[in-house]
Amino acid sequence: MHKLDTTSGHLPYYKQIKEFYKKDILDGVLAVGDRVDSEMEIQEMYDVSRITARQAILELEQEGMVKRGRGKGTFVTYRPKIKEELSHIRSFTDEMMALGRTPGTKSFHITKEIPDEATRELFGLDEEMMYCVRRVRTADDVLLVYFVSYFPLSLNIPLNMEEQTQSIYEVIGAPTRIDEEFSAINPSEEICLALKIRKDQPVLARKRISYDKKKKKIEYTMCYYRGDLYSYTISTSQKL
């Protein structure tokens, strides 16, 4: 058990206790789903008031470390962010496998539809239809990203792919070049429903345009990642 600092000028006890549990969670001593000590147990262990114990748990919950359930207890919910390096082209499936995560598909729907004007202009189309693929992907069974993708009909994607769980690139072929743009957005109702998040939870939006070896556009995808679970890293170096 950790020991409280009682010397002059110490941090408030509730903050110290919060940091004890936070360290155990970040260090993996407490994993997702593990039960956290109750307010009464904390009160007895550290000889503090019930208010102090409650405040420590409240701050852990506010920081996304734990979740309290009435009559059920407090459990660890924190998961380390998935970090992807933007160094080369990889599918979501390959990204997750490289990070030691298990990729999955929660939902997969493919239709033929006329895209919006901006997408039609991107592909130089008038009123032609395109394939539209909507997917919700998971990592270790946790909802992570919602994809909305458009592909030219010339790619001949089968419409009976409702059970598709592999990478879409295994069907259309991997692109040889991609252009991407990132932004932080507030999720729309559609995104909230897909990822089961609140409207006040930030989302990392990733716009991707992919090209084949003939420099022809083959994909336009909007990816909406849960901001609390996903981040990107970029490494650069200066030529000497």
N, C-alpha and C positions, 0 to 999 in steps of 0.2 A: 504494500500500500504506500502511496505517496505521502509525504509529510508536509504539513502546512508550514509556511514561513510566518513566524510570530514576532519577528524582530521589528524594531521601530521603522515605520515608513513602508511596511509590507503592502503588497497588493491586497485589495479586499478579498476575503476568504472565498466568496462565490466565484471570483475570477480565477483564483488559484485552482479551485476544484474543477472549474470548466476546463482549464488548461491541462490538468491531469488527464481527464477523459479524452480531450482532443488529441493529446500526444499518443495515448494508447490506441486511438482509432487510426491516426496517421501512420503509426508504427506497425499496425496490423495485429496488435495484441487483442483488440476488439474488431471483429469483422462484421460485414453486412449481415444483419439478422440477429446478431448477438444482443442479448438483453443487457441493459445498463442498470446499475443499482438504482433502487427506488429512492425517493426523497427521504423516507424514514431510515433507510440503510445508510445513506450519505450522512444524514444527521447524526447517527450513532457512530459511524466510522471516524468522522472528523470532529465530533463534539461541537457541532454548529447548530444554529437555529433552523427550523423547518423553512423559514423564508429564505435563508442563505442557500439551502439545498435546492429549493425550487428555482431560485434565480439562476443557479449554475446550469440546471437542466434546460431552463428556458433559453439561455444564451446558446447552448449547444444546438437546440432546435432551430433557433434563428439563423445559425451559421450553416444549417443543412447537414449537421452531423448525425442527428438522431430524430426520431419521430415518436411523439407520445400518443398513446391510445387510451381513452378512458376505460378504466377497468382491465386493461391489458398489459400495461407497463410501458417502458421506454426502450426502444430498440435502435440499433445503429442502422443508418440509411446511407451514410456517406460512401461514395465510390470515387476512386481517383479518376481525374479527367483522362480521357483517351487523347493522346497527343500524336498527331501525324506530322511527319516531316514532308514539306513540299519540295521534294528533290527529284521525283520521277513519277511517271504515270502508273497508277495502280487502281484497280477496282476496289469497291468497298469490301468485298469478300477478301481480297488479298491484303488490304490494309489491316483488317481485324486479325487475320491469321498470323500476319507478321508480328502483331503486338501480343500474340498469345491469347486472343479473345476468340470466342466462338460466334461466328456470324450467323444470323438467322433472318427469316422473313416473316413478319407478322401478317402482312396483307400484300396482295399483288393483283392489280387489275390492269388489263390492256384493252384499249378501244381504238377505233378509227374515228377521228373527229377533226373539224376545221379549227386550227389554233387561232389565237388572238392575232391582231394585226401586226404587232411587233415581232412575233415569232414567224409569221408569214414573210415579212420583209427580210428577216434574217436569212431565210432559205430561198428568197426570191420567188415566192409563190403568190398566187392570186387567191383563189377560193378552194385550192386543193386540200384534200384531207391528209393527215399525218397519223402515225401511230402515237398514241399517248399512253404512257406507262406510269402508273402511280404505285409506289411501293413504300411500305414502312419496314425499315430494317432494324434489327436488334443486334446487340452485342452482349453475350452471356445472358440472353433472354430479357434484357432491359431495352425498352424502346429508346432508340437513339436518334434516328434520322428519317425524315419524310422526303422522298424523291418524287418530283414531277418531271417526266422526261418526254421529249418529242423526237421522233425519228422519221426520216423520209420513208414512203411506202416502198421505195426501190430496195430497201434492206430485207423485205419479205420476212418480217418477224411473224411467227405463227400466232394466231389469236387464241390458241388453246393452251397458252402458257400460264394459266391461272395458278398452277401449283409450282411455278418456277421459284426455285430457292437458290440457284447458282447466280454467278455474275452475268449481267446482261451482255457483257463483252464476249462471253463464250458463245453467244448466239450471233452477234453482229460483227465480231472481230474487234480487237483492241485498237484504239486510235493511235496515231503516230504523233499527234500534237494536240494540246488542249490550251485554251485560253480560259482563265478563271478570274472571278471578281468576288470579293468578300465584303460583307456588311453585317452590322448588328441591327436586327429589326424586332418590332413587337409582333408576335404571332397573330395570324388571322384566325378566324373561327375554324376554318378547315384544318389548319396546322395544329391548333389546340386539340381538336377531336382526334387527329391522326396520332399525335404523340401523347395524348392524355395529360396535357399541361394547362396551367392557368394562363390567362391573357397577360398577366404581369410578369411572366417568366421570359427572359430574353432568349432570342434564337439567333444562331449564327447562320446567315444565308450565304450560300455558295453558288454562284452562277457559273456553269461550265458549258463551253462550246468545244466540241471535239471534231477533229478532222482525220480523214484517212490519208493514206500515203500519196494520193493524188491531190491533196490539199482541198478536198471537197468536204463540206460540213456534213457530218453524219449524226450529230446529237446536239440537242439543247436541253440542259437539265438544270432545274432549280433544286438545290439540296437545302433542307432546313434541319440543322442540328440543334439538339438541346444544348443551350449555352452552359449549363451547369455540369455537363458531362463530356464536352468535346472542346478541343483547342488545336491550333496549328502552330508549328514552329518553322522558322525559316533561317537557314544558315547561309551566310554570305562571306566571301573573302575578297581581299583586295589583291589585284594582280601587281606583282613587284617588277 
